[in-house]
Amino acid sequence: MRIAALVLSLVAFALSARAQSEPAGPAAAGPVMIAWYGVDAQSQQSVGQTEDAQGGRLSFGGDRQVSAGARGMTEVLKLVDYRGVPLKALQLRIAATGGVRIRSVARGEDVKDQVRWNFSHDVKEARPGTGAGGDTAKIVILGNGPNELKGGASYSLLEVTFDLPSGPSAGEPSLRLHGVLGSTPRGENARVSPGTPMRLTFVPGGLR
């Protein structure tokens, strides 16, 4: 089986989104152009490395019980149990379902340094009545210069702040990960998997 090549220009997206997504900060080192190779489900074994030797998964803190109508809730997305060749770049999309509204996305603790890490994001709000689905956030994380995430550890990548619907809504309230693509410094598939969605269960009468 062949790896389906999906070459993405990280620099173009980073430069276009950064001006809108972050306040001015110290000048970052020159970005590194990475060629990403996306793989479909049928070609996962064709990369030349075993799952035991390379990869990791993205994870929220787990399913939560929440009060309907809560505002400004924050959840951390982590890269868990990463191993193998270092991770140079990562792209993902967060999709909100069931009336959850994404308000903002911010850097996680392990990519806080604006000189070492390029962190770009674009939050798109759903327009009611268009049938286009819920809010989405597209995120690109890129290590500037020699910076990368080493194997043998877990990392805090980003924080997403969201609001909950005040009443019943169509679909299950959740935050779901899509389009996860990771790259090693050599432009190879880093085998980062999206993990499971975080489900939000409403508690009648609110939390106590």
DOSE-920442 format. One record per residue: residue in one letter; x, y, z of N, C-alpha, C in turn. Coordinates in steps of 0.001 Angstrom, whole numbers, padded with zeros to 6 digits, always signed. Layout:
aXYZXYZXYZ ...
//
This chain:
m+000840-001191+000000+000000+000000+000000+000881+001251+000000 r+000418+002267-000671+001201+003490-000752+000650+004540+000193 i+001522+005383+000682+001099+006518+001497+000558+007594+000568 a-000639+008048+000838-001238+009112+000035-000593+010432+000420 a+000140+011028-000494+000870+012266-000186-000083+013442-000083 l+000000+014146+001037-000800+015352+001231+000162+016437+001695 v+000693+017215+000748+001712+018202+001055+001029+019508+001424 l+001291+019980+002632+000656+021193+003132+001684+022294+003332 s+001335+023506+003007+002218+024637+003264+001895+025213+004628 l+002663+024791+005641+002421+025265+007005+002730+026750+007150 v+003765+027193+006462+004181+028579+006617+003105+029526+006118 a+002469+029209+004996+001437+030082+004440+000287+030238+005410 f-000156+029128+006000-001261+029211+006952-000832+029947+008213 a+000360+029638+008699+000822+030235+009951+000903+031743+009843 l+001453+032233+008737+001627+033668+008594+000293+034379+008411 s-000663+033743+007717-001954+034382+007485-002803+034407+008742 a-002704+033353+009573-003552+033267+010766-002927+033926+011980 r-001626+034009+012034-000966+034479+013251-001324+035918+013584 a-001443+036757+012560-001762+038152+012812-003108+038309+013491 q-004045+037370+013251-005356+037455+013853-005443+036709+015173 s-004576+035707+015385-004777+034802+016511-003935+035111+017724 e-002892+035942+017602-002034+036198+018742-001679+037664+018837 p-001540+038183+020051-001022+039535+020203+000444+039577+019822 a+000925+040797+019557+002325+040945+019168+003223+040455+020284 g+004315+039794+019913+005252+039263+020883+006649+039344+020325 p+007619+038695+020969+008976+038721+020468+009059+038080+019106 a+009980+038581+018300+010143+038039+016952+010556+036582+017017 a+009886+035748+016246+010179+034317+016256+011298+033998+015281 a+011971+032893+015549+012975+032430+014614+012306+032050+013305 g+013082+032025+012215+012520+031716+010908+011810+030380+010900 p+010589+030327+010333+009842+029067+010304+010501+028040+009411 v+010192+026797+009664+010750+025694+008894+009655+025115+008011 m+009912+024957+006721+008947+024363+005827+008961+022848+006003 i+007802+022281+006295+007678+020846+006503+006747+020267+005447 a+007136+019166+004835+006242+018439+003941+005537+017375+004754 w+004228+017468+004845+003446+016496+005608+002904+015426+004693 y+002867+014215+005192+002314+013117+004423+001150+012528+005205 g-000055+012732+004699-001221+012185+005353-001427+010750+004905 v-001946+009921+005778-002206+008531+005421-003643+008201+005749 d-004266+007387+004899-005629+006978+005207-005592+005709+006044 a-006763+005251+006456-006821+004123+007393-006221+002851+006808 q-006244+002699+005489-005758+001471+004876-004248+001460+004681 s-003612+002599+004885-002171+002652+004640-001361+002889+005902 q-001987+002704+007071-001290+002974+008320-000055+002104+008510 q-000022+000908+007960+001089-000002+008184+002196+000152+007146 s+002056+001121+006246+003030+001227+005159+004114+002259+005404 v+004147+002813+006605+005104+003875+006884+006499+003343+007140 g+006619+002074+007506+007934+001496+007726+008338+001471+009180 q+007437+001897+010076+007718+001848+011499+006523+001207+012196 t+006762+000454+013255+005658-000194+013950+004989+000790+014887 e+003740+000514+015237+003019+001394+016138+003677+001451+017514 d+004341+000363+017908+004998+000344+019210+006197+001273+019252 a+006803+001545+018084+008030+002337+018054+007778+003812+017825 q+006635+004181+017274+006403+005562+016875+004956+005967+017116 g+004762+007153+017690+003429+007718+017749+002983+008155+019119 g+001750+008605+019179+001117+009063+020408-000326+009407+020083 r-001074+009836+021087-002472+010175+020842-002813+011497+021521 l-003780+012167+020948-004276+013405+021525-005411+013083+022481 s-005474+013801+023583-006468+013470+024590-006911+014713+025351 f-008245+014875+025493-008773+015833+026444-008725+015180+027828 g-009208+015889+028835-009147+015364+030189-010117+014227+030448 g-011041+013969+029514-012022+012914+029708-013428+013481+029700 d-014408+012598+029640-015803+013024+029653-016107+013805+030931 r-017016+014778+030828-017312+015630+031975-018804+015766+032179 q-019196+015924+033453-020556+016304+033792-020589+017814+033970 v-021498+018468+033281-021495+019926+033238-022909+020458+033447 s-022999+021741+033778-024285+022413+033931-024691+023028+032603 a-025930+022837+032204-026422+023448+030979-026278+024962+031055 g-025835+025561+029960-025690+027005+029900-024404+027545+030489 a-023492+026675+030942-022219+027144+031522-021408+027897+030472 r-020710+028938+030909-019926+029774+030006-018452+029752+030412 g-017593+029911+029432-016168+030052+029700-015494+028818+030261 m-015965+027642+029888-015323+026416+030341-014042+026183+029536 t-013017+025654+030179-011729+025443+029524-011313+023987+029640 e-010819+023452+028543-010314+022083+028523-008934+022075+027868 v-008018+021264+028403-006659+021159+027888-006556+019946+026970 l-005952+020140+025812-005672+019030+024904-004197+018655+025033 k-003938+017370+025295-002572+016905+025502-002174+015872+024449 l-000885+015827+024176-000293+014733+023416+000214+013737+024446 v-000364+012537+024435-000126+011569+025503+000783+010438+025021 d+001755+010091+025871+002626+008924+025640+003285+008938+024271 y+003800+010105+023884+004472+010170+022580+005804+009447+022637 r+006159+008733+021553+007396+007959+021500+007943+007958+020084 g+009224+007629+019976+009841+007509+018665+010529+008785+018224 v+010554+008999+016905+011195+010173+016310+010462+011433+016792 p+011176+012524+017101+010511+013732+017614+009426+014263+016687 l+008487+014973+017285+007392+015597+016545+007773+017036+016232 k+007777+017359+014951+008153+018701+014514+006945+019606+014300 a+005869+019054+013770+004702+019867+013425+003430+019052+013590 l+002336+019766+013881+001059+019099+014086-000063+019998+013587 q-000990+019401+012877-002202+020103+012465-003411+019312+012927 l-004449+020003+013382-005681+019331+013784-006844+020302+013686 r-008030+019736+013743-009254+020536+013747-010140+020056+014881 i-010692+021002+015659-011638+020690+016724-013030+021078+016248 a-013959+020142+016323-015337+020397+015919-016249+020295+017131 a-017060+021307+017342-018030+021311+018432-019367+020792+017919 t-020025+019949+018708-021325+019408+018323-022341+019646+019428 g-023609+019464+019092-024661+019551+020098-024835+020915+020721 g-024572+021972+019976-024782+023316+020489-023637+023905+021284 v-022520+023190+021415-021336+023731+022092-020716+024814+021207 r-020337+025947+021795-019741+027059+021053-018283+027234+021458 i-017387+027213+020494-015964+027442+020748-015720+028940+020810 r-015162+029419+021919-014922+030844+022091-013480+031246+021808 s-012532+030407+022185-011133+030773+021945-010245+029541+022032 v-009059+029662+021462-008023+028631+021539-006724+029325+021932 a-005974+028727+022850-004725+029325+023316-003634+028261+023425 r-002407+028712+023487-001258+027818+023611-001325+026997+024900 g-000863+025741+024804-000675+024928+025981+000666+025239+026632 e+000868+024716+027835+002066+025038+028604+003357+024655+027892 d+003343+023577+027113+004585+023104+026505+004913+023765+025169 v+004045+024650+024684+004352+025405+023460+004105+026894+023697 k+004293+027360+024936+004035+028758+025302+005024+029732+024665 d+006254+029297+024491+007320+030183+024034+007101+030564+022571 q+006823+031853+022298+006541+032306+020950+007765+032307+020045 v+008953+032326+020634+010177+032258+019829+010427+030824+019371 r+010171+029875+020240+010441+028475+019919+009336+027821+019103 w+008081+028293+019311+006942+027597+018713+006023+028557+017959 n+005712+028190+016736+004702+028892+015958+003358+028227+016240 f+002400+029002+016737+001073+028478+017096+000034+029332+016373 s-000638+028738+015399-001615+029473+014613-002965+028782+014700 h-004030+029574+014761-005342+028971+014829-006383+029868+014178 d-007461+029254+013779-008544+029972+013119-009865+029369+013592 v-010638+030143+014356-011927+029670+014873-013035+030187+013969 k-013857+029272+013490-014987+029646+012640-016287+029330+013365 e-017106+030353+013539-018392+030166+014203-019439+029671+013215 a-020263+028732+013670-021341+028223+012831-022423+029289+012690 r-023031+029322+011537-024136+030248+011313-025455+029495+011420 p-026269+029831+012412-027522+029096+012618-028384+029077+011360 g-028994+027929+011113-029912+027815+009998-029286+027518+008655 t-027946+027425+008610-027286+027168+007328-027036+025693+007100 g-027167+024874+008148-026888+023444+008004-025421+023118+007865 a-024557+024073+008212-023117+023885+008029-022443+023230+009215 g-023206+022805+010242-022597+022172+011402-022243+023177+012471 g-021447+022716+013464-021113+023557+014595-019824+024336+014403 d-019401+025016+015476-018145+025769+015447-016966+024832+015204 t-015939+025348+014545-014718+024583+014329-013505+025464+014606 a-012417+024827+015000-011148+025526+015206-010044+024731+014526 k-009306+025379+013640-008169+024747+012974-006893+025244+013628 i-006008+024321+013991-004785+024667+014718-003573+024074+014015 v-002508+024853+013902-001218+024390+013406-000151+024747+014431 i+000642+023767+014850+001762+023975+015776+003033+023557+015058 l+004023+024437+015039+005271+024180+014307+006458+024617+015142 g+007411+023723+015332+008627+024067+016053+009563+024893+015193 n+009905+026109+015648+010826+026959+014904+012265+026485+015103 g+013046+026557+014030+014440+026150+014123+014571+024709+014571 p+015403+024434+015588+015620+023049+016021+014582+022534+017015 n+013585+023311+017350+012658+022934+018412+011680+021854+017954 e+011463+020880+018830+010602+019743+018534+010209+019090+019857 l+009189+018233+019804+008746+017502+020990+009354+016109+020972 k+010160+015797+021981+010880+014532+022038+009950+013391+022435 g+010354+012180+022068+009621+011000+022480+009833+010703+023954 g+008969+009852+024515+009098+009456+025903+008439+010388+026885 a+007468+011204+026428+006821+012159+027325+005417+012471+026828 s+004662+013208+027655+003363+013742+027286+003447+015263+027340 y+002634+015946+026514+002760+017387+026375+001394+018065+026379 s+001333+019255+027010+000148+020105+026951+000264+020993+025712 l-000665+020821+024757-000559+021508+023469-001417+022762+023368 l-002638+022704+023874-003515+023854+023718-004649+023821+024734 e-005262+024986+024913-006442+025119+025754-007578+025670+024907 v-008724+025024+024961-009898+025500+024232-010955+025945+025240 t-011495+027143+025041-012543+027686+025904-013866+027635+025147 f-014925+027184+025826-016183+026969+025122-017368+027251+026038 d-018519+027479+025403-019782+027665+026111-020702+026493+025804 l-021616+026236+026728-022558+025132+026576-023961+025651+026292 p-024753+024881+025555-026137+025315+025305-026937+025326+026592 s-027928+026211+026656-028734+026333+027864-029875+025339+027924 g-030139+024659+026822-031228+023699+026791-030963+022602+025795 p-031955+021777+025521-031775+020666+024575-031343+021168+023202 s-030489+020398+022557-030024+020753+021221-029896+019487+020399 a-029813+019692+019093-029689+018547+018195-028295+017954+018305 g-028207+016648+018510-026916+015993+018567-026337+015948+019965 e-025291+015176+020110-024618+014989+021398-023616+016103+021632 p-023698+016832+022769-022701+017869+023051-021304+017252+023215 s-020365+017694+022414-019020+017126+022497-018024+018025+021787 l-016747+017757+022014-015639+018324+021258-014927+017156+020577 r-014820+017210+019265-014248+016099+018503-013043+016566+017692 l-012082+015664+017535-010851+015963+016798-010919+015362+015400 h-010519+016156+014419-010510+015705+013032-009228+016182+012354 g-008900+015561+011236-007794+016030+010402-006461+016098+011110 v-006201+015149+012002-004947+015166+012750-003802+014696+011856 l-002807+015550+011691-001619+015220+010892-000375+015644+011658 g+000537+014724+011872+001786+015022+012558+002969+014731+011665 s+004032+015497+011825+005229+015315+011008+006475+015246+011879 t+007387+014353+011518+008720+014321+012121+009583+015380+011441 p+010784+015657+011943+011658+016631+011274+011998+016251+009833 r+011889+014972+009486+012181+014528+008121+010945+014544+007228 g+009827+015041+007737+008619+015099+006946+007874+013787+006862 e+008165+012868+007777+007499+011572+007782+006297+011590+008725 n+005402+010654+008521+004226+010544+009367+004639+010250+010809 a+004222+011094+011739+004587+010924+013142+003619+010012+013897 r+002581+009549+013225+001609+008620+013813+000924+009174+015070 v+000437+010387+014967-000362+010957+016055-001825+010667+015756 s-002515+010022+016687-003911+009647+016474-004831+010596+017238 p-006072+010765+016784-006967+011737+017400-007551+011315+018731 g-007468+010062+019107-008072+009649+020367-009587+009694+020291 t-010256+009684+021428-011718+009663+021469-012262+011060+021760 p-013500+011347+021315-014073+012664+021604-014351+012836+023085 m-014391+014083+023540-014786+014381+024914-016281+014656+024915 r-017030+013886+025677-018479+014037+025737-018879+014824+026978 l-019838+015715+026801-020293+016587+027869-021696+016187+028269 t-021860+015694+029482-023166+015234+029971-023787+016298+030866 f-024973+016739+030521-025642+017771+031319-026246+017151+032583 v-026059+017833+033699-026585+017374+034988-027826+018192+035322 p-028979+017561+035469-030200+018317+035818-030003+019117+037096 g-030360+020385+037066-030257+021215+038260-028870+021766+038491 g-027899+021408+037622-026541+021936+037752-025676+021116+038680 l-024390+021393+038656-023441+020684+039507-023536+021201+040947 r-023239+020314+041869-023279+020697+043286-021878+020621+043890 
//
